[in-house]
Amino acid sequence: MSDRFLVVTGGPGAGKTSLITELARRGLHTIPESGRAIIREEIQSGGDALPWADRMAYAERMLERDLRAYEYAQALSGPVIFDRGIPDIMGYLTLCSLPVPPHVAAAARADRYNARVFLAPYWNKIFTQDAERTQTRTEAEATCAVMRETYTALGYQITELPRADIATRADFVCAQRVN
């Protein structure tokens, strides 16, 4: 377990990536979400490891990338903020009514983050869709709920981010993070 590894999770369109960008701007080490990068790569290469094509292959690609990111973060000093963590893959599979393979569950149990996980709640005011974020508002709310349940079941404590501007959210995380 690494107490200095902090996760921001939640549903799509809840401001996670904007928060991570602001925290990076403030000089913190950050790890971007793997899902968006995989979507871009798969579209460019004509692959089908996509959430609207082969969901299990997409989950496996996320796991590979997230495990590499976790290992990479070991070499960084100080706090590291992750835009989603390995347990998000379990949540994603649960949301898709797909079985969680034993190796995915084992990775989520073995590669631990700080016990406090920041949850970006669904927030209708800022929710938007784009080419990579195609989920509906209902799916975004359901994703947020599943991520809360998944992390809680793994023994994490959920700290909900305030529904506030990015600077306020970043101040909130910085005030609560471990040094």
TIKE-619749 format. One line per field, with one value per residue: x, y, z of N, C-alpha, C in turn; residue number from 1. Coordinates in Angstrom, 1 decimal, padded with zeros to 4 digits, always signed. Each point is the difference from the previous one (the first is absolute). Layout:
N
n.u = c(X/...)
n.v = c(Y/...)
n.w = c(Z/...)
ca.u = c(X/...)
ca.v = c(Y/...)
ca.w = c(Z/...)
c.u = c(X/...)
c.v = c(Y/...)
c.w = c(Z/...)
num = c(NUM/...)
//
This chain:
179
n.u = c(+000.9/-000.5/+000.3/+001.0/-000.7/-000.4/-001.2/-000.3/-001.2/-000.9/-001.1/-000.3/+000.7/+000.7/+000.9/+000.2/+000.0/-001.0/-000.5/+000.2/-000.5/-000.9/-000.1/+000.1/-000.9/-000.5/+000.5/-001.2/+000.5/-000.3/-000.9/+000.0/-001.3/+000.0/-001.3/+000.1/+001.2/-000.5/-001.0/+000.8/+000.8/-001.0/-000.5/+001.2/+000.2/-001.3/+000.4/-000.4/+001.1/-001.3/-000.5/-000.1/+001.1/+001.3/-001.0/+000.1/+000.1/-000.9/-000.6/+000.4/-000.3/-001.1/-000.2/+000.4/-000.7/-001.0/+000.3/+000.2/-001.1/-000.5/+000.6/-000.3/-001.1/+000.5/+000.5/-001.2/+000.4/-000.4/-001.1/-000.8/-000.6/-000.8/-000.2/-000.7/-000.4/+000.8/-000.5/+000.3/+001.0/+000.1/+000.0/+000.9/+000.7/-000.2/+000.3/+001.0/-000.2/+001.3/+000.4/+000.4/+001.0/+000.3/+000.7/-001.2/-000.8/+000.9/+000.0/-001.3/+000.1/+000.9/-000.4/+000.2/-001.0/+000.1/-000.2/+000.3/-001.2/+000.4/-001.2/+000.1/-000.9/-001.0/+000.1/-001.3/+000.3/+000.9/-000.9/+001.0/-000.4/+000.9/+001.0/+000.6/-000.8/-000.5/+000.3/-001.2/-000.8/-001.0/+000.8/+000.2/-001.2/-000.4/+000.8/-000.4/-001.2/+000.3/+000.6/-001.0/-000.9/+000.6/+000.3/-001.3/-000.4/+000.9/-000.8/-000.3/+000.5/-001.2/+000.7/-001.2/+000.3/+000.3/-001.3/+001.2/+000.5/+000.7/+000.3/-001.3/-000.3/+000.9/-000.5/-001.2/+000.5/+000.5/-001.1/-000.4/+000.8/+000.6/+000.9)
n.v = c(-001.2/+001.0/+000.5/+000.2/-001.2/+001.1/-000.5/+000.5/-000.4/-000.7/+000.5/-000.2/+001.0/-000.5/+000.3/-001.3/+000.0/+000.9/-000.7/-001.1/+000.7/+000.5/-001.2/-000.5/+000.9/-000.5/-000.9/-000.5/-001.2/-000.2/-000.9/+000.2/+000.1/-001.3/+000.1/+001.3/-000.2/-001.0/+000.8/+001.1/-000.8/-000.5/+001.2/+000.5/-001.1/+000.4/+000.0/-001.1/+000.3/+000.1/+001.0/+000.3/-000.6/-000.2/+000.0/-001.3/+000.1/+000.9/-000.8/-001.0/+000.8/+000.3/-001.2/-000.4/+000.9/-000.3/-001.2/+000.3/+000.7/-001.0/-000.8/+000.7/+000.0/-001.3/+000.4/+000.4/+001.2/+000.0/+000.7/-001.0/+000.8/-001.0/+000.2/-000.5/-001.1/-001.0/+000.4/+001.1/-000.9/-000.4/+001.3/+000.3/-001.1/+000.3/+001.2/-000.6/-000.4/+000.3/-001.2/+000.2/+000.0/-001.2/+000.0/+000.5/-000.9/-000.9/+000.6/+000.1/-001.2/-000.3/+000.8/+000.3/+000.8/+001.3/-000.2/+001.3/-000.2/+000.9/+000.2/+000.2/+000.6/-000.7/+000.8/+000.1/+001.0/-000.9/-000.9/-000.6/-000.1/-000.9/+000.0/+000.2/+000.9/-001.2/-000.2/-000.5/+001.0/-000.8/-000.3/+001.3/+000.1/-001.0/+000.5/+001.2/-000.5/-000.6/+001.1/+000.6/-000.9/+000.1/+001.2/+000.2/-000.9/+000.7/+000.6/+000.7/+001.1/+000.3/+000.9/+000.5/+000.3/+001.3/+000.3/+000.2/+001.3/-000.1/+001.3/+000.1/-000.7/+000.6/+001.1/-000.6/-000.5/+001.1/+000.4/-001.0/+000.3/-001.1/+000.5)
n.w = c(+000.0/-000.7/+001.2/-000.8/-000.4/-000.5/+000.1/-001.2/+000.4/-000.7/-000.3/-001.3/-000.4/+001.0/-000.9/+000.0/-001.3/+000.1/+001.1/-000.7/-001.1/+000.8/+000.5/-001.3/-000.3/+001.1/-000.9/+000.2/+000.3/-001.3/+000.1/-001.3/-000.3/+000.1/+000.4/+000.2/+000.5/+000.7/+000.3/+000.3/+000.7/+000.6/+000.1/+000.3/+000.7/+000.2/+001.3/+000.7/+000.7/-000.2/+000.8/-001.3/+000.2/+000.3/+000.9/-000.2/-001.4/+000.0/+000.8/-000.8/-001.1/+000.6/+000.3/-001.2/-000.5/+000.8/-000.3/-001.2/+000.0/+000.6/-000.8/-001.0/+000.6/+000.1/-001.2/+000.1/+000.4/+001.2/+000.3/-000.3/-000.9/+000.1/-001.3/+001.0/+000.7/+000.3/+001.2/-000.7/-000.3/+001.3/+000.3/-000.9/+000.4/+001.2/-000.4/-000.7/+001.2/+000.1/+000.0/+001.3/-001.0/+000.5/-001.1/-000.5/+000.6/-000.4/-001.2/+000.0/+000.4/-001.0/-001.0/+001.2/+000.2/+000.2/+001.3/-000.1/-000.6/-000.9/+000.3/-001.3/+000.7/-000.4/-000.9/-000.1/+000.9/+000.2/+000.1/-000.8/-001.2/-000.5/-000.9/+001.1/+000.4/-000.3/+001.3/+000.3/+000.3/-000.4/-001.1/-000.1/+000.3/-000.8/-000.8/+000.4/+000.0/-001.2/-000.3/+000.5/-000.5/-001.2/+000.1/+000.4/-001.0/-000.6/+000.9/-001.1/+000.5/-000.3/-000.6/+000.1/-001.3/+000.3/-000.2/-000.4/-000.2/-001.1/+000.1/+000.3/-001.1/-000.8/+000.5/-000.2/-001.1/-000.3/+000.6/-000.7/-000.9/-000.1/+000.8)
ca.u = c(-000.9/+000.8/-000.9/+000.2/-000.7/-001.4/-000.9/-001.3/-000.9/-001.3/-000.6/+000.5/-000.5/-000.1/+001.1/+001.2/+001.1/+000.3/+000.7/+001.4/+000.7/+000.3/+001.0/+001.2/+000.5/+000.5/+001.3/-000.1/+000.1/-001.3/-000.1/-001.3/-000.9/+000.4/-001.1/+000.0/+001.2/-000.3/-001.1/+000.7/+000.9/-000.8/-000.7/+001.1/+000.5/-001.1/-000.1/-001.3/+000.1/-000.8/-001.1/-001.2/+000.3/+000.4/+000.2/+000.9/+001.4/+000.2/+000.3/+001.3/+001.0/+000.1/+000.8/+001.4/+000.5/+000.0/+001.1/+001.2/-000.1/+000.2/+001.4/+000.7/-000.2/+000.8/+001.3/-000.3/+000.0/-001.2/-001.3/-000.3/-001.4/-000.4/-001.3/-000.5/+000.9/-000.3/-001.3/-001.0/-000.2/-001.0/-001.3/-000.4/-000.5/-001.2/-001.0/-000.4/-000.5/+001.0/+000.7/+001.3/+000.9/+000.8/+001.2/-000.4/-000.3/+001.3/+000.8/-000.7/+000.3/+001.4/+000.6/-000.9/+000.2/-000.4/-001.3/-001.0/-000.2/-000.9/-001.1/-000.6/-001.4/-000.7/-000.3/-000.7/+000.4/+001.3/+000.0/+000.0/+000.5/+000.9/+000.2/+000.5/-000.9/-001.3/-001.0/-001.1/-000.1/-000.3/+001.2/+001.0/-000.5/+000.2/+001.5/+000.4/-000.5/+000.8/+001.4/-000.1/-000.2/+001.2/+001.0/-000.4/+000.1/+001.4/+000.5/+000.4/-000.9/-000.4/-000.1/-000.6/+000.5/-001.1/-000.5/+000.5/+000.9/+001.2/+000.9/-000.5/+000.2/+001.4/+000.3/-000.6/+000.8/+001.3/-000.2/-000.3/+000.9/+001.2/+001.2)
ca.v = c(+001.2/+001.3/+001.1/+001.2/-000.1/+000.4/-000.3/+000.7/-000.9/+000.5/-000.2/+000.8/+001.4/+000.6/+000.9/-000.6/+000.3/+001.4/+000.0/-000.5/+001.0/+001.1/-000.5/+000.0/+001.4/+000.4/-000.7/-001.4/-001.0/-000.5/-001.1/+000.1/-001.1/-000.9/-000.3/+000.9/-000.3/-001.3/+000.2/+000.7/-001.0/-001.0/+000.7/+000.3/-001.3/-000.8/-001.1/-000.1/+000.0/+001.3/-000.3/-000.3/-001.2/-001.1/+000.6/-000.7/+000.4/+001.3/-000.1/-000.6/+001.0/+000.9/-000.7/+000.1/+001.4/+000.4/-000.7/+000.7/+001.3/-000.2/-000.3/+001.3/+001.0/-000.4/+000.8/+001.5/+000.3/+000.7/-000.4/-000.2/+000.0/-000.9/+000.2/-001.4/-001.0/-001.4/-000.4/+000.5/-001.0/-000.9/+000.7/+000.0/-001.3/-000.1/+000.9/-000.7/-001.3/-001.0/-000.6/+000.5/-001.1/-000.1/+000.8/+001.4/+000.2/-000.2/+001.2/+001.1/-000.3/+000.0/+001.3/+000.9/+001.4/+000.6/-000.5/+001.0/+000.2/+001.2/-000.3/+001.1/-000.4/+000.5/+001.4/+000.3/+001.3/-000.1/-001.2/+000.2/-001.2/+000.3/-001.2/-001.1/-000.1/-000.1/-000.4/+000.9/+000.5/-001.2/-000.9/+000.7/-000.1/-001.4/-000.2/+000.6/-000.9/-001.2/+000.3/+000.1/-001.3/-000.8/+000.5/-000.3/-001.4/-000.3/+000.5/+001.4/+001.0/+000.9/+001.5/+000.6/+001.3/+000.9/+000.5/+001.4/+000.2/-000.8/+000.6/-000.4/-001.5/-000.2/+000.4/-001.0/-001.2/+000.4/+000.2/-001.3/-001.0/-000.3/+000.6)
ca.w = c(+000.0/+000.0/+000.6/-000.8/-001.2/+000.2/-001.1/-000.3/-000.7/-000.2/-001.4/-001.0/-000.1/+001.4/+000.2/+000.4/-000.8/+000.2/+001.3/-000.1/-000.7/+001.0/+001.0/-000.7/-000.2/+001.3/+000.2/+000.5/-000.9/-000.3/-001.0/-000.8/-000.2/-001.1/-000.9/-001.2/-000.9/-000.7/-001.0/-001.1/-000.6/-000.7/-001.1/-000.9/-000.6/-000.5/+000.9/+000.6/+001.4/+000.2/+000.8/-000.8/-000.9/+000.8/+001.3/+000.8/-000.5/+000.5/+001.4/+000.0/-000.3/+001.2/+001.0/-000.4/+000.1/+001.4/+000.8/-000.4/+000.7/+001.4/+000.1/-000.3/+001.1/+001.1/-000.1/+000.2/+001.4/+000.5/-000.4/-001.5/-000.1/-001.1/-000.6/+000.1/+000.4/-000.4/+000.3/-001.0/-001.0/+000.6/-000.1/-001.4/-000.4/+000.8/-000.7/-001.2/+000.3/-000.4/+001.1/+000.3/+000.0/+001.2/-000.1/+000.2/+001.4/+000.7/-000.2/+000.8/+001.5/+000.3/-000.2/+000.8/+000.0/+001.3/+000.5/-000.4/-001.4/-000.4/-000.9/-000.7/-000.1/-001.2/+000.1/-001.2/-000.5/-000.8/-000.9/-001.5/-000.8/-001.1/-000.8/+000.8/+001.2/-000.7/+000.9/+000.3/+001.4/+000.8/+000.1/+000.8/+001.4/+000.3/+000.1/+001.2/+001.0/+000.0/+000.4/+001.5/+000.5/-000.2/+000.9/+001.3/+000.2/+000.1/+001.2/-000.1/+000.5/-001.1/+000.3/-001.1/-000.4/+000.0/-001.3/+000.0/-001.1/+000.0/+001.0/+001.4/+000.2/+000.2/+001.4/+000.9/-000.1/+000.5/+001.4/+000.6/-000.5/+000.8/-000.5)
c.u = c(+000.9/-001.0/+000.2/-000.6/-001.5/-000.8/-001.1/-000.8/-001.4/-000.5/+000.6/-000.6/-000.2/+001.1/+001.3/+001.2/+000.4/+000.7/+001.4/+000.9/+000.4/+001.0/+001.4/+000.6/+000.6/+001.2/-000.1/+000.2/-001.4/+000.1/-001.3/-000.8/+000.5/-001.0/+000.0/+001.1/-000.3/-001.0/+000.7/+000.8/-000.8/-000.7/+001.0/+000.4/-001.1/-000.2/-001.4/+000.0/-000.6/-001.2/-001.3/+000.3/+000.3/+000.4/+001.0/+001.5/+000.3/+000.4/+001.4/+001.1/+000.1/+000.8/+001.5/+000.5/+000.0/+001.0/+001.4/+000.1/+000.3/+001.5/+000.8/-000.1/+000.8/+001.3/-000.2/+000.1/-001.2/-001.3/-000.1/-001.6/-000.4/-001.4/-000.5/+001.1/-000.4/-001.4/-001.1/-000.3/-001.1/-001.4/-000.5/-000.7/-001.3/-001.1/-000.5/-000.6/+000.9/+000.7/+001.4/+000.9/+000.9/+001.3/-000.2/-000.2/+001.2/+000.9/-000.6/+000.3/+001.5/+000.6/-000.9/+000.5/-000.3/-001.4/-001.1/+000.0/-000.9/-001.0/-000.6/-001.5/-000.6/-000.5/-000.6/+000.5/+001.3/+000.0/-000.1/+000.4/+000.9/+000.2/+000.5/-000.9/-001.4/-001.1/-001.1/+000.1/-000.3/+001.1/+001.0/-000.4/+000.3/+001.5/+000.5/-000.4/+000.8/+001.4/+000.0/-000.1/+001.3/+001.2/-000.3/+000.2/+001.5/+000.6/+000.5/-001.1/-000.3/-000.1/-000.6/+000.5/-001.2/-000.4/+000.4/+001.0/+001.3/+001.0/-000.4/+000.2/+001.5/+000.5/-000.4/+000.9/+001.4/+000.0/-000.1/+001.1/+001.1/+001.2/+001.2)
c.v = c(+001.2/+001.1/+001.2/+000.0/+000.3/-000.1/+001.0/-000.8/+000.7/-000.3/+000.9/+001.4/+000.6/+000.9/-000.6/+000.4/+001.5/+000.2/-000.5/+000.9/+001.1/-000.4/-000.1/+001.4/+000.6/-000.7/-001.4/-001.0/-000.6/-001.1/+000.1/-001.2/-000.8/-000.2/+000.9/-000.3/-001.2/+000.2/+000.7/-001.0/-001.0/+000.5/+000.2/-001.2/-000.9/-001.2/+000.0/-000.1/+001.3/-000.3/-000.2/-001.2/-001.2/+000.5/-000.8/+000.3/+001.4/+000.0/-000.6/+001.1/+001.1/-000.6/+000.1/+001.4/+000.5/-000.7/+000.7/+001.4/-000.1/-000.3/+001.3/+001.0/-000.3/+000.8/+001.5/+000.3/+000.8/-000.6/-000.2/-000.2/-000.7/+000.4/-001.4/-000.9/-001.4/-000.5/+000.5/-001.0/-001.0/+000.7/+000.0/-001.3/-000.3/+000.8/-000.7/-001.4/-001.1/-000.6/+000.7/-001.2/+000.0/+000.9/+001.5/+000.3/-000.1/+001.3/+001.1/-000.2/+000.2/+001.4/+001.0/+001.5/+000.5/-000.4/+001.0/+000.1/+001.1/-000.4/+001.3/-000.4/+000.4/+001.4/+000.5/+001.3/-000.1/-001.2/+000.4/-001.4/+000.5/-001.3/-001.2/-000.2/+000.0/-000.4/+001.1/+000.4/-001.2/-000.9/+000.7/-000.1/-001.4/-000.3/+000.5/-000.9/-001.3/+000.2/+000.2/-001.3/-000.9/+000.4/-000.3/-001.5/-000.4/+000.7/+001.5/+000.9/+001.1/+001.4/+000.6/+001.4/+001.0/+000.3/+001.5/+000.1/-000.8/+000.4/-000.5/-001.5/-000.3/+000.4/-001.0/-001.2/+000.4/+000.1/-001.4/-001.1/-000.3/+000.6/-001.0)
c.w = c(+000.0/+000.4/-000.8/-001.3/+000.2/-001.3/+000.0/-000.9/-000.1/-001.4/-001.0/+000.1/+001.4/+000.3/+000.5/-000.7/+000.1/+001.3/-000.1/-000.7/+000.9/+001.0/-000.6/-000.2/+001.3/+000.5/+000.6/-001.1/-000.3/-001.1/-000.7/+000.0/-001.2/-001.1/-001.2/-000.9/-000.8/-001.2/-001.2/-000.9/-000.9/-001.2/-001.1/-000.7/-000.6/+000.9/+000.6/+001.5/+000.5/+000.9/-000.7/-001.0/+000.9/+001.4/+000.9/-000.4/+000.5/+001.5/+000.2/-000.3/+001.1/+001.1/-000.3/+000.2/+001.5/+000.8/-000.4/+000.7/+001.5/+000.3/-000.3/+001.2/+001.2/+000.1/+000.2/+001.5/+000.3/-000.5/-001.6/+000.0/-001.3/-000.5/-000.2/+000.4/-000.5/+000.4/-000.9/-001.1/+000.5/-000.1/-001.4/-000.5/+000.7/-000.7/-001.3/+000.1/-000.5/+001.2/+000.2/+000.1/+001.3/+000.0/+000.2/+001.5/+000.9/-000.1/+000.9/+001.5/+000.3/-000.2/+000.6/-000.1/+001.5/+000.3/-000.4/-001.5/-000.2/-001.1/-000.6/-000.2/-001.4/+000.2/-001.3/-000.7/-000.9/-000.9/-001.4/-000.6/-001.1/-000.8/+000.8/+001.2/-000.6/+001.0/+000.2/+001.5/+001.0/+000.2/+000.9/+001.5/+000.5/+000.2/+001.3/+001.2/+000.1/+000.5/+001.6/+000.6/-000.1/+000.9/+001.5/+000.4/+000.2/+001.2/+000.0/+000.6/-001.0/+000.6/-001.3/-000.2/+000.1/-001.4/-000.1/-001.2/+000.2/+001.1/+001.4/+000.2/+000.2/+001.4/+000.9/+000.0/+000.7/+001.5/+000.7/-000.4/+001.1/-000.6/+000.0)
num = c(1/2/3/4/5/6/7/8/9/10/11/12/13/14/15/16/17/18/19/20/21/22/23/24/25/26/27/28/29/30/31/32/33/34/35/36/37/38/39/40/41/42/43/44/45/46/47/48/49/50/51/52/53/54/55/56/57/58/59/60/61/62/63/64/65/66/67/68/69/70/71/72/73/74/75/76/77/78/79/80/81/82/83/84/85/86/87/88/89/90/91/92/93/94/95/96/97/98/99/100/101/102/103/104/105/106/107/108/109/110/111/112/113/114/115/116/117/118/119/120/121/122/123/124/125/126/127/128/129/130/131/132/133/134/135/136/137/138/139/140/141/142/143/144/145/146/147/148/149/150/151/152/153/154/155/156/157/158/159/160/161/162/163/164/165/166/167/168/169/170/171/172/173/174/175/176/177/178/179)
//
